[in-house]
Structures are given as C-alpha cells and as structure tokens.
Amino acid sequence: MSTLLVEKKRFQKSLAITFAFVSLLWLIKIFEFATGINLGFLGVYPREVVGLRGIFTYPLVHGDFFHLISNSWPILMMGFILVHSYRKVAVPTFLTIYFLSGILIWIFARGSYHIGASGLVYGLAFFIFFSGVFRKDVKSIALACLVVFLYGGIVWGLLPIQEGVSFEGHIAGAVSGLLCAYFYRGVDLPKPFVWNEEEEDPENVQEDPFWVRAKKEVDEVIDQVTEKITEEETTEEKSKRSIEIPIKGSDSISDWEVKYDYLSKNKKNNNKNES
C-alpha cells in the first residue's frame, strides 16, 4: 500500500471520528429543541452527589445553538489534529480531558450547573499548544502556532469577566490539557532529522588518488624484498652483499638510497667456529 493511500485513509478516519462526536452534540441539542426538554440538569453541580453524574454528561449539553456552534468548529478542528497527529495518545488524552475537567469542576467550581463542551475546547487547545512546547519537534511546534493563530483569543475565557460563562470549566479543561501534554510529551516522537546526512553508496565509494595507491604499492614491494633478503642465504664466495631498494614511506618512487648489508649465515657460522 502506497504512502499516499495510507495518509488518505488516516485523514478520512480522523475526520470521521471527530465529525461523529460533533454530530452527537448536535443530535442531543436537536432532541432537546424538538421535545422542549431542558437537559441542563445533566451538567456538573459542584460538591453535590447528584452533580457527580454531570462528570459523564456535561460536555454533551448546551444552553442554546449559539453556544453549540461556538464549540463545534474548534472541536472539529482540534479534534482532527489530535486524532490525526497524536494518534497513539489521542484516546487517553481525550478521555482524560473529558473526565478530569469534570472532576475539577465538581471540586472547585461555583454552586451552579456547568454545561457545554467548552472545557474540551480549552483542553484540546492547551494540549496541542503545550505539546509543541514540551516536545520541541517541528510538527508539534507548527500545530501549536496554528492553534495560537486561530484560537489565541480564548485565553480571555479563563478570566471571570463574562456573566453566565463557566470560566471554571475553561480552567479545568486547560489544566487537563496541560497535564496530558506534559505526561505524553515523550510518546510517538518523530525521528530526529539530521541536516546533510547522506547514506553511503557502495557504488560511489571514493578510492585513494593514484599517487597514494602507488605509494602503498611501493611500500608493499619494499616489505616483500626486505623479507626475502633477510631469509635467503648468500653464496660462500661473498661474505657481504649490498642491495639498493626504495626508501619505505617516501613520497617519491625514485629514491634508491638505502643499502642493506648482511653476512651470509655460513659466514657467520665460520666466524663463530674460528673464535
């Protein structure tokens, strides 16, 4: 299977998963609108036992369609980035943000029903941004810059400046995303890229220049001649023998200056006997 086809399937799968979750949010709101039932009681109510159920359901309920629309596009965009670019940690990250933000709301938030997927939006945004900070790879940094460019203004939602908005839910989602980014900072890291790295091509191996090869050949000849001279015996008529050979290691093959003089083995034996 080609790389292009694999990437196409990954793209389609990531988009389908994210679109399915956003579609669920819309189906719940359409049901609420069509039946006239207010599902606000499914939100998180802090420090009340009945409010614990909201940990499982609070991101699925929205106060109106404007609230739903404002959350749908960011979830669709950043949910796709999560599933496509961080696929090994996508499921645990999403579940951690989903449930941990609800738990934090139940513990620390004001005494009111907290609903909406804004906590997920902040959790995904902070996860993607701080993944770029912690991982320091090119892809993660680029995605972090994209999130800042598109949704940098959401940081104002962390402040209690707008009535009727659960800034506690935003903070809880942001903290959850930050913790996930730090905890999974070393998972599925790309291989480090090395500039100007070239693989050795067996067919393109550089040989030594001809003068270096010639020098090596001369040295080999010198070693062979020297070994042969040392081992062979001279005739009895000549007690000494002089042979000129090139200087070993010389850069010029015309240097014939070194003389090797030796006594024959027979002569040496005779000298020993005479003494």
Buried (B, 14 or more C-beta within 10 A) or exposed (E): EEEEEEEEEBEEEBBEBBBEBBEEBBEBBEEBEEEEEEBBBBBBBBEEEEBBBBBEBBBBBBBEEEBBEBBBEBBBBBBBBBBBBBEEBBEEBBEBBBBBBBBBBBEEBEEBBBBBBBBBBBBBBBBBBBBBBBBEBEBBBEBBEBBBEBBEEBBEBBEEEEEEBBBBBBBBBBBBBBBBBBBBBEEEEEEEEEEEEEEEEEEEEEEEEEEEEEBEEBBEBBEEBBEEBEEEEBEEEEBEBEEEBBBBEBEEBEEEEBEEEBBBEEBEEBEEEEE
